[in-house]
Amino acid sequence: MADAKAVCAGAGETPVESPPRRGSGWLVVMVGLACALLATNNWCFALVPAALAVLWCDLVVRCGWPRLGPRLAVAGVVGVGLGIALRVGPDWAFEEAFGVERPAGVSNVWIRRHYIGGPGEHALIIEFTADPAALARLTTLYKPDANSTRAEQWRAAGGTWEDAWNIFGRMAPMPAPRASWMRIKPLENAEVFDYGGVMQVVGNLVLFHEPSTGRCVALHIRF
């Protein structure tokens, strides 16, 4: 970790001495990262830029406020700011998962994106409500598998929301995506449109729809 005195000297200021606190720099960075993760819905590439931003700001803050309290406060603010800046919105999410702009009849969008392995690999979960026109638009973009083995396995297992993740989300075995999936209120008597691998959006796509309410959940796994 760079020396805060050097940063202060480069800014033309006299560094303020303070009693050394072993591990305080790592504590500041961890607080910043925690705030960034709480503020964002995009856990693919948030950690590296957030860590660098918090570390640099902490080196500068230590010039004037060497006490741990102000440093933690600044780290929290920087982390929240980075987390918000790295959030993904509905327009991006629908382009990524379906290859089209968000239809006009889509509302109440909730998004979570998780890193699952190699470069660019993610599990993208989109919960939303769609009117009949929007649903028709999304379900006619690609041809679903009418004899989906995964859909048959899901129904045979009981058709629960947990079963849906265990079968359709098995390519994303990490606990974080599963936790986000389980936060969603389960869809009742859901229709399933299993598109499998879709070259246009580079990944595996499945869409669940609850006919009685219009609620939908899309899972896009890019690998």
C-alpha positions in Angstrom: 0.0 0.0 0.0 1.4 3.4 -1.0 2.7 5.7 1.7 0.2 8.5 2.6 3.1 10.8 3.4 4.2 10.7 -0.2 0.7 11.7 -1.4 0.6 14.5 1.0 4.0 15.8 0.0 3.0 15.6 -3.6 0.0 17.8 -2.8 2.3 20.4 -1.2 1.0 19.8 2.3 2.7 18.7 5.5 1.6 15.3 6.5 -0.1 15.0 9.9 1.5 12.4 12.1 -0.8 9.9 13.8 -0.3 6.8 15.8 0.0 3.8 13.5 -2.9 1.5 13.2 -2.0 -1.9 11.9 -4.4 -3.0 9.3 -6.4 0.3 9.2 -5.9 0.7 5.5 -7.5 -2.7 4.8 -10.4 -2.0 7.2 -11.1 1.3 5.3 -11.0 -0.5 1.9 -13.3 -3.3 3.2 -15.8 -0.8 4.5 -15.8 1.0 1.2 -16.3 -2.3 -0.7 -19.1 -3.3 1.6 -20.9 0.0 0.9 -20.3 -0.3 -2.8 -21.9 -3.8 -2.8 -24.9 -2.7 -0.8 -25.5 0.2 -3.2 -25.2 -1.6 -6.5 -27.1 -4.3 -8.3 -24.1 -5.2 -10.5 -21.7 -7.5 -8.8 -19.7 -8.3 -11.9 -17.0 -5.7 -11.9 -17.8 -3.5 -8.9 -15.0 -4.7 -6.6 -11.9 -3.7 -8.5 -12.8 0.0 -9.4 -14.4 0.5 -5.9 -11.3 -0.8 -4.2 -9.0 1.4 -6.2 -11.2 4.5 -5.7 -11.5 4.0 -2.0 -7.7 3.3 -1.6 -6.8 6.5 -3.5 -9.3 8.7 -1.6 -8.1 7.2 1.7 -4.5 8.1 0.9 -5.6 11.7 0.3 -7.8 11.9 3.3 -5.1 10.7 5.6 -3.1 13.9 4.9 -5.6 16.0 6.8 -7.6 13.6 8.8 -5.5 10.7 9.9 -8.0 9.5 12.5 -9.8 6.3 11.5 -13.4 7.7 11.9 -13.2 10.3 9.1 -11.4 7.8 6.8 -14.2 5.3 7.3 -16.8 7.9 6.6 -15.2 9.0 3.4 -14.7 5.3 2.4 -18.4 4.7 2.9 -19.4 7.7 0.8 -17.0 6.8 -2.0 -18.2 3.2 -1.9 -21.9 4.2 -2.1 -21.1 6.6 -5.0 -19.2 3.9 -7.0 -21.9 1.4 -6.3 -24.6 3.7 -7.7 -22.5 4.6 -10.7 -21.9 0.9 -11.5 -25.6 -0.1 -11.3 -27.2 -1.5 -14.5 -30.6 -0.2 -15.6 -33.6 -1.8 -17.3 -32.6 -0.7 -20.8 -29.2 -2.3 -20.6 -30.6 -5.4 -18.9 -33.2 -6.1 -21.6 -30.7 -5.4 -24.4 -28.3 -7.9 -22.7 -30.9 -10.6 -22.0 -33.3 -10.3 -25.0 -31.3 -8.3 -27.5 -34.0 -5.6 -27.7 -35.0 -2.4 -26.0 -37.3 -2.7 -23.0 -40.9 -2.9 -24.3 -43.3 -0.1 -23.4 -45.5 -2.4 -21.4 -42.8 -3.5 -19.0 -42.8 -2.0 -15.4 -41.7 -2.8 -11.9 -38.2 -3.9 -13.0 -35.8 -5.4 -10.4 -32.3 -6.4 -11.6 -29.4 -8.4 -10.1 -26.2 -9.2 -12.1 -23.6 -11.6 -10.7 -20.1 -12.5 -11.9 -19.9 -16.3 -12.3 -16.4 -17.1 -13.6 -14.4 -16.1 -16.6 -14.2 -12.8 -18.5 -17.7 -11.4 -19.2 -19.5 -14.4 -17.6 -22.6 -13.4 -15.6 -25.9 -14.5 -14.2 -28.5 -11.7 -15.0 -31.8 -11.9 -13.2 -34.6 -9.6 -14.2 -37.9 -9.5 -12.4 -40.6 -7.4 -14.0 -44.3 -7.0 -14.9 -45.4 -7.2 -18.5 -48.7 -6.4 -20.1 -50.0 -8.8 -22.9 -48.4 -6.8 -25.7 -45.0 -6.7 -24.0 -45.1 -10.4 -23.2 -46.0 -11.2 -26.8 -43.1 -9.1 -27.9 -40.6 -10.8 -25.7 -41.9 -14.4 -26.2 -41.8 -14.2 -30.0 -38.2 -12.9 -30.4 -36.8 -16.4 -30.3 -38.3 -19.9 -30.6 -38.6 -21.6 -27.2 -37.9 -25.3 -26.9 -41.4 -26.9 -27.0 -39.9 -30.2 -25.6 -37.6 -28.6 -23.0 -35.9 -31.3 -20.9 -35.2 -28.7 -18.2 -38.9 -27.7 -18.1 -39.9 -31.4 -17.7 -37.3 -31.9 -15.0 -38.6 -28.8 -13.2 -42.2 -29.9 -13.2 -41.3 -33.5 -12.2 -39.3 -32.1 -9.3 -42.4 -30.2 -8.0 -42.2 -26.9 -9.9 -41.0 -24.9 -6.9 -39.0 -21.7 -7.1 -36.0 -23.4 -5.6 -36.3 -26.2 -8.1 -36.3 -23.6 -10.9 -32.9 -22.3 -9.8 -31.5 -25.8 -9.2 -32.4 -26.8 -12.8 -32.2 -23.6 -14.9 -29.4 -21.9 -12.8 -27.1 -24.9 -12.5 -24.6 -23.2 -14.8 -24.2 -20.5 -12.1 -23.4 -22.6 -9.0 -22.2 -19.8 -6.9 -24.3 -18.9 -3.8 -24.8 -15.2 -4.5 -26.9 -15.6 -7.7 -29.0 -18.2 -6.0 -29.5 -15.9 -3.0 -30.8 -13.2 -5.3 -33.1 -15.7 -7.1 -34.6 -16.8 -3.8 -35.3 -13.2 -2.8 -38.0 -13.1 -5.5 -41.5 -13.9 -4.5 -42.2 -17.3 -6.2 -44.3 -17.2 -9.3 -47.5 -19.3 -9.0 -48.5 -21.7 -11.9 -45.7 -20.2 -14.0 -45.4 -20.7 -17.7 -41.8 -21.3 -18.7 -40.2 -20.3 -22.0 -36.9 -22.2 -22.3 -34.9 -20.7 -25.1 -31.7 -22.5 -24.2 -28.6 -21.2 -25.9 -29.4 -18.0 -27.9 -26.6 -16.8 -30.2 -28.1 -13.3 -30.6 -27.6 -12.6 -26.9 -24.6 -14.9 -26.3 -25.9 -17.0 -23.5 -28.6 -19.2 -22.1 -32.0 -17.6 -21.7 -35.2 -18.7 -19.9 -38.4 -16.7 -19.1 -41.0 -17.4 -16.4 -44.4 -15.9 -16.6 -47.2 -15.8 -14.0 -50.5 -15.5 -16.0 -52.7 -14.2 -13.2 -50.5 -11.1 -12.5 -48.3 -10.6 -15.5 -45.2 -11.0 -13.3 -42.1 -12.3 -15.1 -38.6 -13.4 -14.3 -35.9 -13.8 -16.9 -32.6 -15.5 -16.3 -29.8 -14.9 -18.7 -26.5 -16.8 -18.1 -23.7 -15.7 -20.3 -20.7 -18.0 -20.3 
